[in-house]
Amino acid sequence: MQQKMNSIINKIEEYSKIIILRHKRPDGDALGAAYGLRAILKETYPDKKIWSGPTNHSPFQSLHCLLLQINFFLL
């Protein structure tokens, strides 16, 4: 398990830009996971460019955009 985590961390540290994708028609769990991952990465790697945006229209898309805007102003 530790070897897999180190592999993931090494891959994250290798790039200066990261895109977080999710499945089509995301539910609250998918949006929350994407938002949470983005927040953790921004906190851990403040110099990296991290993008997580809507890929299609969904009932949760406006909530996702609102959370990203709030996060933009807080970070």
DSSP file with accessible surface (Angstrom, degrees, kcal/mol):
  #  RESIDUE AA STRUCTURE BP1 BP2  ACC     N-H-->O    O-->H-N    N-H-->O    O-->H-N    TCO  KAPPA ALPHA  PHI   PSI    X-CA   Y-CA   Z-CA
    1    1 A M     >        0   0  179      0, 0.0     4,-2.2     0, 0.0     5,-0.2   0.000 360.0 360.0 360.0 -45.1    0.0    0.0    0.0
    2    2 A Q  H  >  +     0   0  127      1,-0.2     4,-2.6     2,-0.2     5,-0.2   0.878 360.0  55.1 -62.4 -36.1    2.8    2.4    0.9
    3    3 A Q  H  > S+     0   0  165      2,-0.2     4,-2.0     1,-0.2    -1,-0.2   0.906 108.0  48.8 -64.8 -40.0    4.5    1.7   -2.4
    4    4 A K  H  > S+     0   0  152      2,-0.2     4,-2.3     1,-0.2    -2,-0.2   0.914 111.3  49.9 -65.3 -42.1    1.3    2.6   -4.3
    5    5 A M  H  X S+     0   0   85     -4,-2.2     4,-2.7     1,-0.2    -2,-0.2   0.926 110.6  49.4 -63.1 -43.2    1.0    5.9   -2.3
    6    6 A N  H  X S+     0   0   71     -4,-2.6     4,-2.7     1,-0.2    -1,-0.2   0.883 109.4  52.8 -62.9 -37.5    4.6    6.8   -3.0
    7    7 A S  H  X S+     0   0   76     -4,-2.0     4,-1.9     2,-0.2    -1,-0.2   0.915 111.0  46.2 -64.0 -42.6    4.1    6.1   -6.7
    8    8 A I  H  X S+     0   0   94     -4,-2.3     4,-2.5     2,-0.2    -2,-0.2   0.933 113.4  48.7 -65.6 -46.0    1.0    8.4   -6.8
    9    9 A I  H  X S+     0   0   58     -4,-2.7     4,-2.6     1,-0.2    -2,-0.2   0.919 110.3  51.5 -61.6 -43.4    2.8   11.2   -4.9
   10   10 A N  H  X S+     0   0   96     -4,-2.7     4,-1.1     1,-0.2    -1,-0.2   0.898 110.1  49.4 -60.6 -40.1    5.8   10.9   -7.2
   11   11 A K  H  X S+     0   0  110     -4,-1.9     4,-0.7     2,-0.2     3,-0.3   0.917 111.0  49.3 -67.5 -40.7    3.6   11.2  -10.2
   12   12 A I  H >< S+     0   0   38     -4,-2.5     3,-1.0     1,-0.2    -2,-0.2   0.926 111.4  49.3 -61.9 -44.0    1.8   14.3   -8.7
   13   13 A E  H 3< S+     0   0  101     -4,-2.6    -1,-0.2     1,-0.2    -2,-0.2   0.725 100.3  67.3 -70.2 -18.3    5.2   15.9   -7.9
   14   14 A E  H 3< S+     0   0  116     -4,-1.1     2,-0.3    -3,-0.3    -1,-0.2   0.768  97.9  57.5 -72.5 -26.4    6.4   15.3  -11.5
   15   15 A Y    <<  -     0   0  118     -3,-1.0     3,-0.1    -4,-0.7    33,-0.0  -0.802  58.8-157.4-113.6 150.1    4.0   17.7  -13.1
   16   16 A S  S    S+     0   0   81     -2,-0.3    33,-2.8     1,-0.1     2,-0.4   0.625  85.8  51.0 -94.7 -16.1    3.3   21.4  -12.7
   17   17 A K  E     -a   49   0A 153     31,-0.2     2,-0.4    33,-0.0    33,-0.2  -0.983  65.7-174.9-125.5 136.1   -0.2   21.2  -14.0
   18   18 A I  E     -a   50   0A  31     31,-2.9    33,-2.8    -2,-0.4     2,-0.5  -0.992   9.3-161.2-132.9 134.6   -2.9   18.8  -12.9
   19   19 A I  E     -a   51   0A 112     -2,-0.4     2,-0.6    31,-0.2    33,-0.2  -0.971   9.4-153.4-114.5 127.8   -6.4   18.2  -14.3
   20   20 A I        -     0   0   12     31,-3.0    33,-0.5    -2,-0.5     2,-0.3  -0.895  17.4-172.4-102.9 119.7   -9.0   16.4  -12.2
   21   21 A L        -     0   0  123     -2,-0.6     2,-0.3    31,-0.1    31,-0.0  -0.743   6.0-172.3-108.9 159.7  -11.6   14.6  -14.2
   22   22 A R        -     0   0   31     -2,-0.3     3,-0.1     1,-0.1     9,-0.0  -0.868  33.5 -79.7-140.6 174.4  -14.8   12.9  -13.0
   23   23 A H        -     0   0  103     -2,-0.3    32,-0.2     1,-0.1    -1,-0.1  -0.218  56.9 -82.2 -75.8 166.4  -17.4   10.7  -14.7
   24   24 A K  S    S+     0   0  172      1,-0.2    -1,-0.1    31,-0.1     3,-0.1  -0.335 111.5  14.7 -65.0 151.1  -20.3   12.0  -16.8
   25   25 A R  S    S-     0   0  197      1,-0.1    -1,-0.2    32,-0.1    -2,-0.1   0.949  93.1-150.8  48.1  60.7  -23.4   13.3  -15.0
   26   26 A P        -     0   0    3      0, 0.0    34,-0.4     0, 0.0    -1,-0.1  -0.290   6.5-147.5 -67.2 142.7  -21.6   13.5  -11.7
   27   27 A D     >  -     0   0   74     -3,-0.1     4,-2.2    32,-0.1     5,-0.2  -0.331  40.4 -84.3 -93.2-176.9  -23.5   13.0   -8.5
   28   28 A G  H  > S+     0   0   35      1,-0.2     4,-2.8     2,-0.2     5,-0.2   0.860 128.0  55.0 -59.9 -36.5  -22.7   14.8   -5.2
   29   29 A D  H  > S+     0   0  133      2,-0.2     4,-2.5     1,-0.2    -1,-0.2   0.916 108.7  47.5 -64.7 -42.2  -20.1   12.2   -4.3
   30   30 A A  H  > S+     0   0   16      2,-0.2     4,-2.3     1,-0.2    -2,-0.2   0.923 115.3  45.1 -65.8 -43.2  -18.2   12.6   -7.5
   31   31 A L  H  X S+     0   0    8     -4,-2.2     4,-2.8     2,-0.2     5,-0.2   0.914 113.6  49.9 -66.7 -41.8  -18.2   16.4   -7.2
   32   32 A G  H  X S+     0   0   41     -4,-2.8     4,-2.9    -5,-0.2     5,-0.2   0.903 111.1  48.9 -63.3 -40.4  -17.3   16.3   -3.6
   33   33 A A  H  X S+     0   0   67     -4,-2.5     4,-2.7     2,-0.2     5,-0.2   0.925 113.7  46.2 -65.9 -42.9  -14.4   13.9   -4.3
   34   34 A A  H  X S+     0   0    6     -4,-2.3     4,-2.3     2,-0.2    -2,-0.2   0.928 115.8  45.7 -64.9 -44.6  -13.1   16.2   -7.1
   35   35 A Y  H  X S+     0   0   52     -4,-2.8     4,-2.4     2,-0.2    -2,-0.2   0.922 114.3  48.4 -64.6 -44.5  -13.5   19.3   -5.0
   36   36 A G  H  X S+     0   0   27     -4,-2.9     4,-2.5    -5,-0.2    -2,-0.2   0.916 111.6  49.1 -63.7 -42.9  -11.8   17.7   -2.0
   37   37 A L  H  X S+     0   0   82     -4,-2.7     4,-2.7     1,-0.2     5,-0.2   0.930 111.4  50.2 -62.4 -43.0   -8.9   16.3   -4.0
   38   38 A R  H  X S+     0   0   31     -4,-2.3     4,-2.8    -5,-0.2     5,-0.2   0.925 110.7  49.3 -61.0 -44.7   -8.4   19.8   -5.6
   39   39 A A  H  X S+     0   0   32     -4,-2.4     4,-2.1     2,-0.2    -1,-0.2   0.921 112.3  47.7 -61.9 -43.1   -8.4   21.4   -2.1
   40   40 A I  H  X S+     0   0  105     -4,-2.5     4,-2.5     2,-0.2     5,-0.2   0.927 113.9  46.9 -64.1 -44.9   -5.9   18.9   -0.7
   41   41 A L  H  X S+     0   0   10     -4,-2.7     4,-3.2     1,-0.2    -2,-0.2   0.909 111.6  50.6 -65.6 -41.0   -3.6   19.3   -3.8
   42   42 A K  H  < S+     0   0   48     -4,-2.8    -1,-0.2    -5,-0.2    -2,-0.2   0.888 113.7  45.7 -63.4 -38.6   -3.8   23.1   -3.7
   43   43 A E  H  < S+     0   0  144     -4,-2.1    -2,-0.2    -5,-0.2    -1,-0.2   0.901 119.8  39.6 -69.4 -41.4   -2.9   23.1    0.0
   44   44 A T  H  < S+     0   0   81     -4,-2.5    -2,-0.2     1,-0.2    -3,-0.2   0.860 130.5  26.5 -77.7 -37.0   -0.1   20.6   -0.4
   45   45 A Y    ><  +     0   0   42     -4,-3.2     3,-1.7    -5,-0.2    -1,-0.2  -0.661  67.0 170.3-128.0  74.9    1.3   22.0   -3.7
   46   46 A P  T 3  S+     0   0   86      0, 0.0    -1,-0.1     0, 0.0    -4,-0.1   0.735  76.1  57.1 -64.2 -19.8    0.4   25.7   -3.8
   47   47 A D  T 3  S+     0   0  151      2,-0.1     2,-0.2     0, 0.0    -5,-0.1   0.592  86.9  96.9 -87.7  -8.7    2.6   26.4   -6.9
   48   48 A K  S <  S-     0   0   25     -3,-1.7     2,-0.7    -7,-0.2   -31,-0.2  -0.519  76.0-125.9 -81.0 146.7    0.9   23.8   -9.1
   49   49 A K  E     -a   17   0A 146    -33,-2.8   -31,-2.9    -2,-0.2     2,-0.5  -0.843  33.6-174.8 -88.8 117.5   -1.8   24.8  -11.5
   50   50 A I  E     -a   18   0A  14     -2,-0.7     2,-0.4   -33,-0.2   -31,-0.2  -0.972   5.9-172.3-123.0 126.0   -4.8   22.5  -10.7
   51   51 A W  E     +a   19   0A 137    -33,-2.8   -31,-3.0    -2,-0.5     2,-0.3  -0.960  13.8 164.6-120.9 131.4   -8.0   22.5  -12.8
   52   52 A S        +     0   0    2     -2,-0.4   -31,-0.1   -33,-0.2   -33,-0.0  -0.877  22.7 154.9-142.8 105.4  -11.2   20.7  -12.0
   53   53 A G        -     0   0    3    -33,-0.5     2,-0.1    -2,-0.3    -2,-0.0  -0.832  47.1 -76.6-132.0 171.0  -14.1   21.8  -14.0
   54   54 A P        -     0   0   42      0, 0.0     3,-0.1     0, 0.0    -1,-0.0  -0.393  29.5-171.9 -67.6 139.7  -17.5   20.7  -15.3
   55   55 A T  S    S-     0   0   73      1,-0.3     2,-0.3   -32,-0.2   -31,-0.1   0.476  71.5  -1.4-106.5 -12.7  -17.4   18.4  -18.2
   56   56 A N  S    S-     0   0   42    -30,-0.0     2,-0.3     2,-0.0    -1,-0.3  -0.962  88.7 -76.2-162.4 174.3  -21.1   18.4  -18.9
   57   57 A H        +     0   0  162     -2,-0.3   -32,-0.1    -3,-0.1     3,-0.0  -0.650  55.5 154.0 -84.3 136.0  -24.3   19.9  -17.5
   58   58 A S    >>  -     0   0   21     -2,-0.3     3,-1.4   -33,-0.1     4,-0.5  -0.969  58.3-102.0-150.7 164.9  -25.7   18.3  -14.4
   59   59 A P  T 34 S+     0   0  116      0, 0.0     4,-0.3     0, 0.0     3,-0.2   0.792 124.2  48.1 -60.4 -24.7  -27.9   19.3  -11.5
   60   60 A F  T 3> S+     0   0   77    -34,-0.4     4,-2.6     1,-0.2     5,-0.2   0.493  84.7  92.7 -94.5  -3.8  -24.8   19.7   -9.4
   61   61 A Q  H <> S+     0   0   39     -3,-1.4     4,-2.6     1,-0.2     5,-0.2   0.917  85.9  48.5 -61.0 -43.8  -22.8   21.7  -12.0
   62   62 A S  H  X S+     0   0   92     -4,-0.5     4,-2.3     1,-0.2    -1,-0.2   0.903 111.9  50.1 -65.8 -36.9  -23.8   25.1  -10.6
   63   63 A L  H  > S+     0   0   84     -4,-0.3     4,-2.7     2,-0.2    -2,-0.2   0.936 110.6  50.3 -63.2 -43.4  -22.9   23.9   -7.0
   64   64 A H  H  X S+     0   0    1     -4,-2.6     4,-2.3     1,-0.2    -2,-0.2   0.933 111.2  47.8 -60.9 -46.2  -19.5   22.7   -8.3
   65   65 A C  H  X S+     0   0   39     -4,-2.6     4,-2.2     1,-0.2    -1,-0.2   0.910 111.4  51.3 -63.5 -39.8  -18.8   26.0  -10.0
   66   66 A L  H  X S+     0   0   87     -4,-2.3     4,-2.6    -5,-0.2     5,-0.2   0.932 109.6  49.4 -62.8 -45.5  -19.9   27.9   -6.8
   67   67 A L  H  X S+     0   0   52     -4,-2.7     4,-2.7     1,-0.2    -2,-0.2   0.904 110.5  50.5 -61.9 -40.3  -17.6   25.8   -4.6
   68   68 A L  H  X S+     0   0   28     -4,-2.3     4,-2.3     2,-0.2    -1,-0.2   0.898 110.4  49.9 -65.3 -37.5  -14.7   26.4   -7.0
   69   69 A Q  H  X S+     0   0  116     -4,-2.2     4,-1.7     2,-0.2    -2,-0.2   0.928 112.2  46.9 -66.8 -42.4  -15.3   30.2   -7.0
   70   70 A I  H  X S+     0   0   75     -4,-2.6     4,-1.8     1,-0.2    -2,-0.2   0.944 112.7  50.1 -62.3 -45.3  -15.4   30.2   -3.2
   71   71 A N  H  X S+     0   0    8     -4,-2.7     4,-2.2     1,-0.2    -2,-0.2   0.885 105.6  57.7 -61.9 -37.2  -12.2   28.1   -3.1
   72   72 A F  H  < S+     0   0  143     -4,-2.3    -1,-0.2     1,-0.2    -2,-0.2   0.914 110.6  42.5 -59.6 -42.3  -10.5   30.5   -5.5
   73   73 A F  H  < S+     0   0  165     -4,-1.7    -1,-0.2     1,-0.2    -2,-0.2   0.780 115.4  49.0 -78.4 -24.5  -11.1   33.4   -3.1
   74   74 A L  H  <        0   0  132     -4,-1.8    -2,-0.2    -5,-0.2    -1,-0.2   0.774 360.0 360.0 -84.9 -27.4  -10.2   31.5    0.0
   75   75 A L     <        0   0  102     -4,-2.2   -32,-0.0    -5,-0.2   -36,-0.0  -0.538 360.0 360.0 -91.3 360.0   -6.9   30.1   -1.3
